Amino acid sequence: MRIAAVDIGTMSTRLMVVDVSEETPPIREIYRDLRITQLGLGMNVNGQLSSKGIGSVLEALRDYVQLLTHFQVDEILCVATSAIRDAKNAELLTDGAAELGIDVVVIPGEVEAQLSFLGATYDAIDSGTAYKGSAETGFTLVVDSGGGSTELALGRLSHQAGTLGRAEVTKLDSLQVGSRRLTDMFIDGDPPRSVELKGIRSYLQKVCSFELQKYTGQFDRIVAVAGTATTLAAVRGKIEPYNPEEIQGYRVTRGDLDVLLHLFLSKKLEQRERIAGLEPKRAGVIVAGTLIFEAILDALGCEEFFVSDRDLLYGIILSAIS
């Protein structure tokens, strides 16, 4: 069976086409695409999706429909996350997608967290490359930090690589902090001013100190997914062009975040756009994204996280075929 998964996020619209079989592993990637569509830009002003953002997403979906006809896909699974969850005019996008033949399912934050956990931990233990140096048993905390929100899922893995139904998720949360949201709330300067950084850090400290208490000491490792996490790994590792195999299991330390933040703050937007490993359209929100991971590690008393290239898209597929 050939399945396509589409993720309409606050910052990007993504597509993954896979073949599903009874072989091991059961999922084989055929094609991927990512468009920085900025759907959530300006959401904090009036709570509405902009016509430009909606147009960008629908243009991407239109292209995807043509591609999926070429790939002879059996089923299309499309979910939308934070920006559409919050928007007063979300039906403008969902109705437009329906006209293209795509049924958009708007998922709650807790469901997004669970799907991200499924994706991040798929085939993680016995692959031989994922999360080097970490324990092979115990609990994993998956952090999915996007443009509009940050999802957390705590769970346990089994030892059956490449199989389904392996995840036991025990805690789920969705925090209203994301790189696009915090940038729009706090940042005007280019590069961001110290008073703006102080404002974000203070805000994050209040949110994280309260929301993350229940996770402290409950896990063996943190695994981070989505665009900010993979970007931090790509920039720190000078991984350009983007290579999923090099990203998978990449270790980012608290010290790395200091180095990366200094790099981003030392440059104006136009210069940040040219940093190796940094997608130019993410350059405007990468400072806030970095501060989110800084706050999470500090609140949890941790010194590192591991990055997974497998994320919500994998979780959408796994949930459907299980």
PEDA-V205314 format. One record per residue. N is the residue number from 1. PHI is phi in whole degrees, 0 to 359 (none if undefined). PSI is psi in whole degrees, -180 to 180 (none if undefined). D_CENTER is the distance of its C-alpha to the mean C-alpha in whole Angstrom. Layout:
<<N;PHI;PSI;D_CENTER> <N;PHI;PSI;D_CENTER>>
//
This chain:
<<1;none;137;26> <2;251;122;24> <3;237;143;20> <4;248;134;18> <5;246;133;14> <6;236;132;13> <7;241;115;10> <8;261;104;11> <9;254;-179;9> <10;293;-37;10> <11;259;-37;10> <12;223;162;9> <13;239;128;11> <14;230;152;11> <15;228;139;13> <16;223;131;14> <17;248;130;18> <18;225;155;19> <19;259;132;22> <20;248;132;23> <21;215;-179;26> <22;269;5;28> <23;282;176;28> <24;242;123;26> <25;286;157;23> <26;284;-13;23> <27;243;129;20> <28;233;120;21> <29;291;138;18> <30;249;-41;20> <31;201;146;18> <32;224;152;15> <33;209;148;14> <34;221;131;12> <35;237;131;14> <36;278;101;13> <37;257;-11;14> <38;53;44;14> <39;299;-34;15> <40;272;4;14> <41;299;123;17> <42;83;4;20> <43;301;-32;19> <44;290;-16;20> <45;283;-53;23> <46;229;5;24> <47;72;18;22> <48;237;149;22> <49;288;138;20> <50;283;154;22> <51;298;-34;24> <52;294;-44;22> <53;296;-44;18> <54;298;-44;20> <55;299;-40;22> <56;295;-42;19> <57;293;-45;17> <58;295;-34;20> <59;296;-42;21> <60;297;-44;18> <61;296;-37;19> <62;299;-44;23> <63;296;-39;22> <64;295;-39;20> <65;301;-42;23> <66;294;-43;25> <67;298;-42;23> <68;289;-27;23> <69;294;-42;27> <70;297;-41;27> <71;279;-5;25> <72;54;55;27> <73;285;139;24> <74;278;-32;26> <75;210;142;23> <76;246;125;20> <77;245;118;17> <78;234;126;15> <79;238;154;13> <80;234;148;12> <81;241;-133;10> <82;307;-52;11> <83;300;-45;13> <84;286;-32;15> <85;303;-40;16> <86;268;-18;17> <87;284;140;19> <88;286;-25;23> <89;247;33;23> <90;302;-28;21> <91;295;-22;23> <92;298;-37;24> <93;279;-46;21> <94;295;-36;21> <95;292;-40;25> <96;296;-39;24> <97;294;-39;22> <98;298;-36;24> <99;296;-24;27> <100;271;-2;25> <101;91;16;25> <102;247;122;22> <103;270;111;21> <104;270;122;18> <105;259;117;17> <106;274;115;16> <107;259;143;14> <108;296;161;15> <109;301;-38;12> <110;293;-36;14> <111;292;-41;14> <112;301;-42;10> <113;298;-44;10> <114;294;-42;13> <115;295;-38;11> <116;296;-39;8> <117;297;-45;11> <118;303;-45;13> <119;292;-44;11> <120;293;-28;10> <121;257;2;14> <122;299;123;15> <123;57;30;18> <124;279;-31;17> <125;278;-51;21> <126;264;9;23> <127;289;-22;22> <128;88;-13;23> <129;238;-25;20> <130;283;134;17> <131;56;54;17> <132;306;139;21> <133;82;-2;23> <134;264;165;22> <135;294;156;24> <136;264;-5;24> <137;227;173;24> <138;99;-163;23> <139;258;147;20> <140;240;137;17> <141;257;116;14> <142;262;129;10> <143;244;119;8> <144;246;97;5> <145;258;114;5> <146;250;-159;5> <147;281;-32;8> <148;249;-25;10> <149;209;168;9> <150;233;122;8> <151;258;143;9> <152;233;138;11> <153;219;127;13> <154;252;130;16> <155;199;176;18> <156;245;146;20> <157;255;156;20> <158;260;-179;23> <159;261;13;25> <160;262;87;25> <161;295;142;23> <162;76;10;22> <163;248;170;23> <164;255;165;22> <165;66;34;22> <166;266;-12;21> <167;259;130;19> <168;247;99;21> <169;268;128;18> <170;249;-23;20> <171;219;142;18> <172;221;141;16> <173;211;152;15> <174;231;117;13> <175;258;140;13> <176;277;54;14> <177;229;127;13> <178;209;163;10> <179;297;-41;11> <180;289;-45;12> <181;300;-48;14> <182;290;-35;16> <183;299;-46;17> <184;293;-32;18> <185;285;-35;20> <186;237;-27;21> <187;253;124;21> <188;238;-28;24> <189;286;156;25> <190;222;102;25> <191;288;167;24> <192;305;142;23> <193;276;161;26> <194;299;-36;27> <195;293;-33;27> <196;289;-41;24> <197;297;-40;22> <198;298;-40;25> <199;296;-44;24> <200;295;-45;20> <201;297;-41;21> <202;295;-43;23> <203;297;-47;21> <204;294;-37;18> <205;297;-40;21> <206;294;-45;22> <207;294;-50;19> <208;290;-39;18> <209;297;-31;22> <210;274;-48;22> <211;282;-26;19> <212;262;-1;19> <213;305;-41;22> <214;292;-14;22> <215;264;-16;20> <216;301;126;22> <217;74;10;24> <218;260;0;22> <219;218;163;20> <220;264;-26;21> <221;207;155;18> <222;252;131;14> <223;242;126;11> <224;250;139;8> <225;231;172;5> <226;86;179;2> <227;299;-41;5> <228;295;-46;7> <229;297;-47;7> <230;293;-32;8> <231;293;-43;10> <232;300;-42;12> <233;294;-43;13> <234;295;-41;14> <235;289;-46;16> <236;295;-38;18> <237;270;1;19> <238;52;46;20> <239;267;92;18> <240;215;124;19> <241;290;167;19> <242;301;131;15> <243;229;107;16> <244;305;-36;14> <245;293;-35;17> <246;284;-31;17> <247;288;-40;14> <248;301;118;14> <249;83;7;15> <250;296;133;15> <251;266;125;16> <252;243;125;16> <253;261;167;18> <254;299;-37;19> <255;295;-36;22> <256;299;-40;19> <257;298;-39;17> <258;299;-44;21> <259;297;-46;22> <260;294;-42;19> <261;297;-42;19> <262;300;-42;23> <263;299;-48;22> <264;294;-38;20> <265;282;-15;22> <266;277;-3;25> <267;229;147;25> <268;286;167;25> <269;307;-46;22> <270;299;-35;24> <271;283;-38;24> <272;299;-34;21> <273;298;-17;20> <274;258;4;22> <275;291;132;20> <276;299;131;20> <277;92;-10;16> <278;256;114;15> <279;302;123;14> <280;310;-38;17> <281;284;-7;15> <282;266;-9;13> <283;299;-31;16> <284;285;-17;17> <285;241;0;14> <286;291;-28;13> <287;296;-50;16> <288;298;-39;14> <289;298;-41;11> <290;295;-41;13> <291;296;-31;15> <292;297;-46;13> <293;290;-34;12> <294;302;-47;16> <295;293;-38;17> <296;294;-47;15> <297;298;-43;17> <298;295;-42;20> <299;294;-33;20> <300;268;-5;20> <301;67;35;22> <302;248;157;20> <303;248;0;20> <304;197;160;18> <305;217;160;14> <306;251;142;13> <307;261;137;10> <308;243;129;10> <309;285;-20;9> <310;272;128;9> <311;213;-138;7> <312;304;-40;7> <313;301;-46;10> <314;297;-41;12> <315;297;-38;12> <316;301;-46;13> <317;296;-49;16> <318;299;-41;17> <319;296;-39;17> <320;290;-41;19> <321;271;-9;21> <322;280;none;22>>
//
